[in-house]
């Protein structure tokens, strides 16, 4: 294998550009999950919400040819799927872990069912045209950084802007203060007039919409749909939440780490012969997940003190 094809100067910009594109769906889903978890609610159904968002976006773009409409439709589908989680965990106080896993199974199966209902079993799977990269004038001409940061899809820019907006909401608004209060001391928040159920509902719906849009971003980058298209990125997003210490902006670093390792393994796999290599290609595919797992463990050990919201995963029952 020629390592210059992977880490050479000429390969560096394409590697980092691909890393950002691969990272953005995880960053967006993780940022949304940060809000939900800061309010005390574990949205473990992100993988299922991403799958439903992905298939909805694919069907929408296939019918309209508009990637932006696909992203909006994916966000709406993710929000609707998150509403199932909200009804069970907030309204009915069902265990959040069991509910999340059930919604992942439901979303994955529902995505496959919807795809077959629309397209059936065809010999050649349908494809869509993803969004065209948008060069930002002047900025895209900056050496090295320009092509990486300022020649991306409009959906990438919109997703990153959404992450910043989520951080601003959490850190700089009265609603963000209510979110943090609901996650740290829901009884105290309730005593001063904060509706903990409503706050958790809103953050969960935001998280679901972010996850659905993240599924749409996966589709936009690949241009096709298949079972398991999200590849466990919803679970990775939950790990990134821990890496980010429940801060939406911190999700950028954690998500980019995964995207970088994923882009790296794809290039190593291609340079070493793809599936024809003597090394099982599944080992290459496992690299990003192994690195993320190790990073989560290392972060947990490094900080030693648990910084998760105090009431995370605890159902809230208003005092009568």
C-alpha positions in Angstrom: 0.0 0.0 0.0 1.2 3.5 -0.9 0.7 5.6 2.3 1.1 8.8 0.2 -2.3 8.0 -1.2 -3.7 8.3 2.3 -1.6 10.8 4.2 0.3 12.6 1.5 0.0 16.4 1.0 -2.3 15.9 -2.1 -4.5 13.6 -0.1 -4.8 15.7 3.0 -7.5 18.2 1.8 -9.8 15.5 0.3 -9.4 13.4 3.5 -10.4 16.3 5.8 -13.2 17.4 3.4 -14.6 13.9 3.5 -14.1 13.8 7.3 -16.3 16.9 7.8 -19.0 15.5 5.5 -19.1 12.2 7.4 -19.0 13.9 10.8 -21.9 16.4 10.3 -24.8 13.9 10.7 -23.3 12.7 14.0 -22.6 16.2 15.2 -26.2 17.3 14.5 -27.8 14.3 16.1 -25.5 14.5 19.1 -26.2 18.3 19.5 -29.9 17.6 19.6 -29.4 14.8 22.1 -27.4 17.2 24.3 -30.6 19.3 24.8 -32.8 16.3 25.6 -30.3 14.9 28.1 -29.7 18.2 29.7 -33.5 18.3 30.4 -33.2 14.9 32.1 -34.5 12.7 29.2 -32.5 10.0 27.5 -33.4 9.9 23.8 -32.0 6.5 23.1 -34.1 6.1 20.0 -31.9 8.3 17.9 -30.8 5.5 15.6 -34.4 4.7 14.8 -35.2 8.4 14.2 -32.3 8.7 11.8 -33.5 5.7 9.9 -37.0 7.0 9.5 -35.6 10.4 8.6 -33.3 8.8 6.0 -36.0 6.9 4.2 -38.4 9.9 4.3 -35.7 12.2 2.9 -34.9 9.6 0.2 -38.5 9.3 -1.0 -39.0 13.0 -0.9 -35.8 13.8 -2.9 -36.6 11.0 -5.4 -40.0 12.5 -6.0 -39.1 16.2 -6.0 -35.4 16.4 -6.8 -35.0 18.9 -3.9 -32.5 17.9 -1.3 -33.6 20.8 1.0 -37.2 19.5 1.0 -35.7 16.0 1.7 -33.9 17.4 4.8 -37.1 19.1 6.0 -39.1 16.0 5.5 -36.5 13.9 7.3 -36.6 16.3 10.2 -40.4 16.1 10.4 -40.2 12.3 10.3 -37.6 12.2 13.1 -39.8 14.6 15.2 -42.8 12.4 14.7 -40.8 9.3 15.8 -39.5 11.2 18.8 -43.1 12.0 19.7 -43.6 8.2 20.3 -40.7 8.3 22.8 -42.2 11.4 24.4 -45.6 9.9 24.9 -44.2 6.7 26.5 -41.5 8.2 28.6 -42.9 11.6 29.6 -46.7 11.1 29.6 -46.7 7.4 30.6 -43.4 7.3 32.6 -42.3 4.1 30.8 -38.6 3.2 31.3 -36.5 5.4 29.0 -34.0 2.7 28.1 -36.5 0.1 27.1 -38.5 2.7 25.2 -35.4 4.0 23.3 -34.3 0.5 22.2 -37.9 -0.3 21.2 -38.0 2.8 19.0 -34.7 1.9 17.4 -36.2 -1.5 16.4 -39.4 0.2 15.3 -37.7 2.9 13.3 -35.4 0.5 11.5 -38.2 -1.9 10.6 -40.5 0.9 9.6 -37.8 2.5 7.3 -37.4 -0.8 5.4 -41.2 -1.3 5.2 -41.8 2.2 3.8 -39.0 1.8 1.2 -40.4 -1.5 0.0 -43.9 0.0 -0.2 -42.7 2.9 -2.4 -40.1 1.2 -4.6 -40.8 -2.5 -4.2 -38.2 -5.1 -5.0 -36.3 -3.7 -8.0 -33.3 -5.1 -9.8 -31.5 -1.8 -9.9 -32.0 0.2 -6.7 -33.1 3.8 -7.3 -30.6 6.6 -6.7 -31.0 10.3 -6.1 -28.8 13.3 -6.8 -27.5 14.9 -3.6 -27.0 18.6 -3.0 -24.3 20.4 -5.0 -21.3 21.7 -3.0 -21.5 25.5 -2.6 -18.3 27.5 -2.8 -18.5 30.6 -0.5 -16.8 33.5 -2.4 -13.4 34.5 -1.2 -13.4 32.1 1.8 -13.3 29.0 -0.4 -10.1 30.3 -2.0 -8.2 30.2 1.3 -5.4 27.6 0.9 -6.1 24.3 2.6 -9.0 25.5 4.9 -11.0 27.0 2.0 -11.8 23.7 0.3 -12.4 21.9 3.6 -14.7 24.4 5.3 -16.2 26.6 2.6 -16.8 24.2 -0.3 -19.4 22.0 1.3 -23.0 21.1 0.7 -25.5 23.8 1.8 -27.0 21.2 4.1 -23.7 20.9 5.9 -23.6 24.7 6.5 -27.2 24.6 7.7 -26.5 21.7 10.0 -23.5 23.4 11.6 -25.5 26.6 12.0 -28.2 24.6 13.7 -25.6 23.2 16.2 -24.5 26.7 17.1 -28.1 27.7 17.5 -28.8 24.8 19.9 -25.7 25.8 21.9 -27.0 29.4 22.1 -30.5 28.3 23.2 -29.0 26.1 25.9 -26.5 28.5 27.2 -27.9 32.0 26.6 -31.7 31.9 26.8 -34.3 31.6 29.6 -35.5 28.4 27.9 -32.0 27.0 28.2 -32.0 27.8 31.9 -35.3 25.9 32.2 -33.8 23.0 30.4 -30.8 22.8 32.7 -33.0 23.2 35.8 -35.3 20.4 34.6 -32.3 18.1 34.3 -30.6 19.0 37.5 -33.4 19.5 39.9 -36.9 19.0 38.4 -38.7 19.4 41.7 -37.1 22.8 42.3 -37.8 23.8 38.7 -41.4 22.8 39.1 -41.7 24.8 42.4 -40.7 28.0 40.6 -43.2 27.5 37.7 -41.1 25.7 35.1 -43.2 23.0 33.4 -40.8 20.0 33.5 -42.9 17.8 31.2 -43.3 20.6 28.6 -39.6 21.4 28.7 -38.7 17.8 28.2 -41.3 17.4 25.4 -39.8 20.4 23.6 -36.2 19.2 23.9 -37.1 15.7 22.8 -38.9 17.0 19.7 -35.9 19.2 18.9 -33.7 16.1 19.4 -35.9 14.0 17.1 -35.9 16.6 14.4 -32.1 16.9 14.6 -31.8 13.1 14.3 -34.2 12.9 11.4 -32.3 15.7 9.6 -29.1 13.8 10.3 -30.5 10.8 8.6 -31.3 13.0 5.6 -27.7 14.2 5.6 -26.5 10.6 5.4 -28.8 10.0 2.4 -27.6 13.3 0.8 -24.0 12.1 0.9 -24.6 8.6 -0.4 -27.4 9.1 -2.9 -29.2 5.8 -2.1 -31.1 3.9 0.6 -30.6 0.4 2.0 -31.3 -1.4 5.3 -29.0 -0.1 8.0 -27.9 2.9 6.0 -27.1 5.0 9.1 -24.6 2.4 10.2 -25.0 2.8 13.9 -24.4 6.6 13.8 -27.3 7.2 16.2 -25.5 5.1 18.8 -22.2 6.9 18.1 -24.0 10.2 18.6 -25.0 9.1 22.1 -21.3 8.4 22.8 -20.4 11.8 21.4 -22.8 13.4 23.9 -20.6 12.0 26.7 -17.4 13.1 24.9 -19.0 16.6 24.6 -19.8 16.7 28.3 -23.4 17.5 27.3 -22.4 20.6 25.4 -23.7 21.0 21.8 -20.5 22.8 20.7 -18.4 20.0 22.2 -20.2 17.6 19.8 -18.4 19.2 16.9 -15.0 17.9 18.2 -16.3 14.4 19.1 -18.2 14.0 15.8 -15.3 15.2 13.7 -13.1 12.6 15.4 -15.4 9.9 14.2 -15.6 11.4 10.7 -11.9 11.7 10.5 -11.3 8.1 11.5 -14.1 6.9 9.1 -12.6 8.9 6.2 -9.2 7.5 7.1 -10.3 3.9 7.1 -12.1 4.3 3.8 -8.9 5.6 2.2 -6.8 2.9 3.8 -9.2 0.3 2.7 -9.2 1.6 -0.9 -5.4 2.0 -1.0 -4.9 -1.6 0.2 -7.2 -3.2 -2.4 -10.7 -2.7 -1.0 -12.5 -6.0 -0.4 -9.8 -7.8 -2.3 -7.2 -7.1 0.4 -5.9 -9.9 2.6 -7.0 -8.0 5.7 -10.8 -8.4 6.2 -12.4 -5.1 5.2 -14.7 -5.4 8.3 -11.7 -4.6 10.4 -11.3 -1.3 8.6 -15.0 -0.6 9.0 -14.8 -1.2 12.8 -12.1 1.4 13.3 -14.3 4.5 13.8 -16.5 2.7 16.3 -13.5 1.3 18.3 -11.9 4.7 18.4 -15.1 6.3 19.6 -15.6 3.7 22.3 -12.0 4.1 23.5 -12.5 7.9 23.5 -15.7 7.6 25.6 -13.9 5.4 28.1 -10.9 7.6 28.3 -13.0 10.7 28.7 -15.0 9.1 31.5 -11.8 8.1 33.3 -10.1 11.4 32.7 -12.9 13.5 34.2 -13.5 10.9 36.9 -16.5 12.9 38.2 -19.8 12.3 36.5 -21.0 15.5 34.9 -24.2 14.0 33.5 -27.4 15.9 34.5 -28.5 14.7 38.0 -32.0 13.7 37.0 -31.0 12.1 33.7 -33.3 9.1 33.0 -35.5 9.7 36.1 -39.2 10.1 35.3 -40.8 13.3 36.7 -44.0 13.0 38.6 -45.5 16.4 39.6 -46.4 16.7 43.2 -50.1 16.7 43.9 
